[in-house]
Amino acid sequence: MSPRKLTIGDLGTEQQNRASSALDTLSALEIARVINQEDKKVAAAIERALPQIARAIDAIAAAIGNGGRLIYAGAGTSGRLAALDAAECPPTFNTDPKTVQYVIAGGNKALGRAAEYSEDSRSTGRRDMAKRKPGKKDVVVGVAASGRTPYTIGALEHGSKKGAKTVAVVCNPGSELGALADIEIVIEVGPEAVSGSTRMKAGSAQKMALNLLTTGAMARLGYIYGNLMVNVHTTNEKLMERGLSVLEKTAGVDRLTAVKTLKAADNQVALALIMLKTSLGRAQAAKRLKSVKGNVRQAIAQGNLK
């Protein structure tokens, strides 16, 4: 039996929050305290959803490890958070920009200004997702606080039809989006401090959940080493310093050695680390890393066996 279609009035995120019912009469500090108390509930809500988040992490890691992709879909705040997470993956984990993608209701123009009018079209969601050509190797993640956004439902429907693994990240139970997904992640944050403003607790919860999905998957794939960003792009002074610090701490070398090795590795921190840990040359280190699909720890371990 399909779930009853939820109305706005059914949603926990749309209820009036008693704790903030007089928000407009409070001082600035009182307002901040009330909202802060509500924000404290987000981490606990995430904790309750960790088993489902872990399932999604494994699914995403398996997909990317087999040459597939993670494709987000969302509208409004949810879509913008999905786009942000996708954009941060290449500089953080050195993934191909095509590996983590997104579709958002209203297109890229919706990233900088409201385009919520476009979220009501299920067919547009299907069309936008169809342009990404999802398939059996991919994971499609629909992000919607309400779980009832037509655009996101349409996008997830198309992904499912084409054989992709599907995940829903929602903040209300019993939703159509959740029922459609192979893995449903429900993060119940309750009523917002400003009723219905799901850019607040729901947005924070979604941001945390998406961080967990991609960081967890990339850790499983070995695109970090320990908890260090060994695939950081050294494209400015701050990031270059970060890369050198990783080499100094992890390989136990001095600054001069770190600088020389990083230069020899064409400023690729992961390659430099493998070179320092195994005494392999750049070409050998690159070959080793490719053979283990980018898993830095495995590349070091296998390099040391030679």
N, C-alpha and C positions, 0 to 999 in steps of 0.2 A: 504494500500500500504506500503510495507516495505521500510525503508529508503535507499537512495542511499549509496552504499558502499564507505566510505571515504578512500581517499588515504592519504599518508603522507603529500602531498602538500596542502591538504584541511584543515589541522589541525591548529588551532590558536596557539597551543603550539609549532608548528614546524616553525612558521614564523620567519624571522629575526627581531630582536628588534633594532629599530633605536637608541634608547637611549644608547645602549651598543655596537654600531657598530665599535667603535675604542677602545674596551676594552683592547686590548693587547698593546696599546701605552700609557696607563695611569699610573700614580703613584699608589702605593699601597693604599693610602688613597682615591684617586679618584675612583679606582676600587671598594673599599668597599662602597663608597657613591652611586655609580651607582646601585650596586646590592641591597643595602639597600633601595633605592627608589623603586626598583621593588618589593622587599619583602613587602613593605607597602601596596601593592595592594591585598595581599592575604586575609587579614581579611575582606576587603570590599567584595571580591568575596564570601567568606564564608557567610557573612551576607545576600547576595542576595539569597542564597540557604537554609536559615534557615527553611522556611515552609516545604520543602521536608525532611530536616534533622529531623525535629520534627516528621513527619509521620513515619520515619524509627525508631526513638527512641521508639515510642509507639509500633510499630510492634515487635521490639526486646524485649522490656520489657514484652509484652504479651506472647511472645514465651518462654522466660526464666521462667516467672512466672507460666507457665503451664507445666514446665518440659522439654521444648525444648532447642535448642541450637542456638547460633550464629556461623556460619561457614563462614570465610573469604576465598576469592580466589584471587590470584594475581600473577604477574610475575615481576621480577626485583625489582626496588625500591618499587613499589606498593605492591608486595608480602612481601617484608621485613618489610614494615611499618605495614602491616596487622599482620604479625607474632609478631612484637613487641607489638602491642596493645593487642593481645591475651595473650601473655606471662605476661603482666602486670596486668591482671585482677585478678588472684588468690591472689597475695600478697596484692593488693589494696582493693579488695572487698570480699575476702574469698570465691570466687566462686570455684566450682570444676573445675579442669583443662579441663574437658571434655565439660564444658558449653560454653566456647568461644574457637573455634578451627580455624585452617587455613590449606589451601593447597597452595603450592607455586610451580611454574614451576621449575623443576630441583630438587625438594625435598629439604630437610634440608641443603644439601651441598650448595644450592644457597644462604643461609643466609650469608655466609662468603665470597663467591666469585661469580663473574659474571657467570651466566648460562643462559643468555638471548636466546641462541640458542634453548632452550626447550620451549620458549613461543609460538612458531608458530604451535603447535599441539593442535587442538581443541579436538581430541580424547583423548589425554593425560589428558587434563583438565577434561573431562567427567569421565575418569577412576579414576583419583585421587579423584574427588568428590564422586564417587560411593563408594569408600572405607570408606567414612564417613557416608554412609547410611542416607542421608538427607530424611526428611519426612514432613508431614503436620504440625508438631509441631515446625519446625525449620525455621530460617531465613538464607538465603545464601546471602552474600554481595560480589559482584564482584568489585574489585578496579583496575582501569586502566585509566591512564591519557588520553590516546588516545581514549579509548572506543572501540578499534578495535582489542585488543589482542586476538588471537584465543584461547589460553589456558584458559583465564578467561571467554570468551564467552562459551566455552564448559562446564566449571564447572558450570556456571549459568544455562545453558540449562538443565543439568542433575538435578540440584536442582529444577528447575521449573517443569520438567517432573515428579518428585517424590512428587510434591505437596507443596514444601517449598515456603514460601514468599520470593521474591527476590528483592534485592536492588542493584543499580549500583552507584558507586562513580566515576565520570569521570570529566575531565577538558575541554571537547569539546562537544558542542551540536550536536544533530543529529546523534549520534553514534549507532552502532548495539547493543552494550552492553546496552546502555540506553533504546533502544526500546524494548529489551527483558525483562527488569526488571519491576516488579510491581511498584516500586518506583525508580525514576531516580533523582539522586542528581548531578546536573551540577555545577561545580565550575570553572567559566571561569577566569583564571588568565592571559591569553594572552601569547605573546611570551616570552621566557626565555632570561635571560641576556646572556647566552651561548646558541645559537639556538639549540632547540631540547633536551637540557639537563633537562629532566623533574624530575630529583632528586632535582631541585631547587624550583621554586615557586609552581609547581604542586605537588611536594613531600611535601612541607610545608602545602599546602592546604589539601592534603589527610591525613596527620598526624593530623591536626586540626579537620578534619571531623570525623575521626575514634575515636579520643578522645571524641568528642561530642556524638557519637553514644553510646559508652559503658558507659561513665560517666553519660549521660542522662538516659540511661536505668537503670543503677544501682541505681541512685537517685530515679527514679520512683518506683523501687522495695523496697526502704528503706534500701539498703545495706550501706548507709552512714547516718549520723545523723546530720541534719543541713548541714554544709559543712565539717564535720569532718570524718576522716577515722576510723570509729569505728570497722571496720573489718580488720585493718592492722595486718599483721603477725609480731609478736614480736620476730623475729628470730635473731636480732643482737642488739647491744647497742643503736644505733640510733633509731631503730624501737621500742624498749622497752621504750625509753624516749618519743617517740611520743605517744605511747599508754597511758603512765602514765599522760602525759600532757592533753590528751583528757579527761581522767577520772577526773582530778583535775578541769579543766575548766567547764566541762559539769555537773558534779555531785556536784561541790562546796565543794570538800573534800580536806584534806591536803595530803601531799606526803605519809605519813605512811599508812593512810587509803587506798589510791590508790594502794600502793604496796601490802598490805595484801589482798585486794579484788581481785586484778588481779591474785595473786598467787592462791587464792581459786577458781578462775574461770579458772584454768589451762592455764593462760596467754591469754585467749580469751577476748579481750577488749570489744566486744559487750555484752558478758555475764556479765562481771564485771559491765558495765554501767547499765544494766537492774537490776542487784542485788542492786546496790547503789540507783537507782531511785525508786525501788519498795519494797525493803526489802525482796525480794524473795531469797531463797537459790539457789545454783548453779543448782541443778536438776530441780527445778521449773522454773528457768529462761530459762534453755535450752528447756524445754518442751513448755514454752510460745513462745519462739522464733521460734521453729519448727512449732507451730500451725499457725503462721502468715507468714510462708514461708520466714523467715529471715528478715522480716521488723522490724527494731529495734524500730522505733517510735511507731508502732502499739503494739509491745510487751510491751513496757513501759506503754502505755496508758491502755492496757487490764490488765496488772499486777496491776496497781493502782486502778482498779475497784474491785479487789478481797478483 
